[in-house]
Amino acid sequence: MTGRKASPLFLERRSYRFRRMMDAVRLLPLLVLAFWMVPLLWPVQDAGDVAAVSMSHAVRYIFGVWLGAIALAFFLWRRTARQIVQEAKS
Amino acid sequence: MVSLNQLIAVCLLYVVGLFIVAFAAERAAIRGRGDWLLRSPLVYTLSLSIYCTGWTFYGAVGYAARSGLEYVTIYLGPSLVMIGWWWLLRRLVRIGRSHRVTSVADLISSRYGKSNLLAILVTVMAVIGVTPYIALQLQSVTLSLSIFAAPAGVANGVLDGRAEPINTAQAAFWIAIGLALFTVLFGTRNLNVNERHHGVVIAIAVEAVVKLLALIAVGVFVVWGLAGGVTEAMTRIDQSAIGTWQVDGGRWAALTFLAAAAFVCLPRMFQVMVVENDEERHLQTASWAFPLYLMMMSLFVVPIAVVGLDLLPAGSNPDLFVLSLPLSQGHNTLAMFAFLGGFSSATSMVIVATLALSTMVSNHIVMPIWLALGQTSVQQSGDVRHVVILSRRVSILFIISLGYFYYRASGGSGALAAIGTISFGGVAQFLPVLLGGIFWRGATRMGALWGLGIGFGLWVFTMLLPSFGPDAVLSAATLEQGLFGIGWLRPQALFGVGGLDPTVHAVVWSLSLNTLAFILVSLFSFPSPVERLQGAQFVNIFDHSSPARGWTASVAASEDLMIMAQRILGAAEAQAFFRAQAQLQEKSEGLPEPTPAFVQALERELAASVGAATAHAMVSQLVGGASVSVQDLLAVADESAQMLEYSSQLEVKSRELSDTAEKLRRANDKLTQLSHQKDSFLSQVSHELRTPMTSIRSFSEILRDAEALSPQEKTRYASIIHSETIRLTRLLDDLLDLSVLENGEVTLNQQRGSLRDVLDLAVTTGQAANIREIKIDRDRDSEDVALETDLDRLSQVFINLITNAQKYCVSDAPCLAVRVHASGSTVAVDFIDNGAGIDADARDLIFEKFTRVAGQGGEGAGLGLAICREIITRLRGEISYLPDSPGTGFRVTLPTPQPGKLQELNRFAASA
């Protein structure tokens, strides 16, 4: 028994979609962080026989992840911006 | 070759252009025009770009030339923070807006009980941390100037220091003067920090575009002009000295984290991101737009570094590749454009950083001192605003001159990137206190002081002082053997943990011990009431839209408050504010009552001009003494707890009420149904009584009135009357019997006997009634079942079933089969005749009172089976119609005696 304002347990499709989009907004930085920390696993030059990762490859990887992150953030912005403003007002 | 004078002329033109743009923006804002641009998310995003300073513009290339891809971490951190705006920045912006925060020091002091000590500490830390950064900008501009001024031979940036081509001291001085002028002009126009500095913001936005375009232009020139395309550039990159991945993992992670922390904590970033934020929704636009900007800023860094290393002579300063590459190829216009880009990066950073720091210095150091010097002066008349503005202007000059002197003292040495990292490490010390303040209600002022103090001390010891080199501040002996010769106090190997990269070492130790001290002291100290109030409001910023009350005493007269407000806000603004507040209190004229809510609102209004701590101190001078007591806090908590409690009680009550209503409704339904039953019962009984009564009356009338009746006729009529009275009597007996049974008033006469005896009796009695001959088919062996029940009542039921079969079996040779099935604790007795059976739709009704199956003759009242059912129920058995039997079949199920069941039945009978 709680006296708190209870939100409904199940939501209609539109608000459900919005909630999931907001989940994605929250999780995106963690995903991007994970990708950007992948270089920690790369062998460095003096690691022995393993060939070091070439610079062009590293540049492509880092900037590829960057571009992907920007695209995803842009997509989420398009999907959620209007509703976030509405929720802030209500 | 561009002459230095040409360059200076272009540069001055550019600056004049910026001044004009800033002026135009200010004018447009005053007239209320141009909001579509001034308040657009685009300008917000571009203003964030002051993150990219001269360090970024020139230093990133040098950084890349020295250590490969490591430079990119400086951009990855902020990109992550921006993409994760929902977690942190949204909160910061909301807090900044609702608490009228003026700076990062104001936020921290406001959160920890409006503590001035904390504000001073943060301000001092910020000034010390950012001064090298400002010096760095001056250095980058003079360095880039000198490369243009150098004779052609050394134009490649080989500056050996033997002959300075220009007077760097003078150049830096004039640049500093220009920047100070711009900041004073546009940064101190309005006192209220929360009102945007439109001129500054728009100038920064323009500079952001210029520096991005400049860097991209150089990048495009390098990749397509010098390297010959993307593929060739990539090949060249792989063949160069930095052609392989060589970043140390620890540095990669630590620098990314450091950049992210600094992005949030840097005073200038806080200024543009939180204080100058116009709308929260701009933050989400920036969440993709700003990473995009950063990515474009860093995209061409590696190609420029690689081509620079390739083409320029060894020993060239890689920090200046952006300029020296176009110059060496004879592209003077491009070089000039690049210079303007670098100039933009440096100046915009200095302007905003100075603005932010001067607000902090003026609000948290100058104003408190001024207040302390003139204790009673708050209540005197006269405008204080000029004092505040003057102190802010002086602070601007002070900070820029501090940067200048640092630059002169350090002699412009050191790689740009290293100085930047040190600065980052300093401001990152705010992070634990900042995060703790907005996510953890348990964070206390003492914890914050300890955390900041320890973190700052460690940063100075492990990062700042060693950066001056051995024997500059720390002796070489200290560096080698530790402070006072104690081995585990070595600045770059604290606690004997050596072998770490110095940056990683400093960041890890200072931040972890900072956090540890902050948490531990917070856990064991107790916050003051104001702290707890502020803590609750900061942490629950999205729940508390309205602030809890702060001031309780109403000692302050509204006149005093009015005088003070006029002096800070200005007469017109103060009067408008007081009028609005009076209207809120529904007073048509005069000053508002000094209610807690009003004083709180006034304090917040003042805080926007002079910072929370100062505003608090000023108001408390008038209101007097403690603003909040523990009792008030508890009262606030109590009120909301009571409300909660009350609402939950109401909820329970309403649920109970609806339950009761439901029960009542059901009871009502039942009563209505019973009433209908009673009505139909009465009408049926009347009907049943009426038929024999009618014939009795008519035959008795005949006997009375008819003159000539033969004795036979008399006998016949009398016997009709007699049989009708018998029928009446039987009907009444049955009714009485049923009523007794239904009301549970029957006493059961518990006996022990055999089922066979009961059946014998019933068959004999039934056949004695002699209604009609029926063959009874029994299986006497199976009937040997012991019973312990009211045998008389049971035989009554059996008799009824047998006579029913006699009456209603339509077969030519009527036969009734009696079958007994004993199983476990029950025995079932089936009575099945070979008649036509009962229609399916009539089966449900045969056990109801006055039910007679249609079209089957007979003269019963329809009570027999109802009585049977009542009796069997009393005997704890069951009677049912057997739907699958060949004819009409009834099954009587009875419990067989179990040890100890006797009393139970009695009790059941008694309670029933």
Interface residues (C-beta under 8 A of the other chain):
Chain A: M1 T2 G3 R4 M22 V25 R26 L28 P29 L30 V32 L33 W36 M37 P39 L40 W42 P43 V44 Q45 A52 V53 S54 M55 S56 H57 A58 V59 I62 F63 W66 L67 A69 I70 A71 A73 F74 W77 T80 A81 I84 V85 A88
Chain B: G68 L69 V72 L76 S79 L80 V81 I83 G84 W86 W87 M234 T235 I237 D238 S240 I242 G243 T244 W245 Q246 V247 D248 G249 W252 A253 T256 E280 R281 Q284 T285 S287 W288 P291 L292 M295 L299 V302 L644 E645 S647 S648 E651 V652
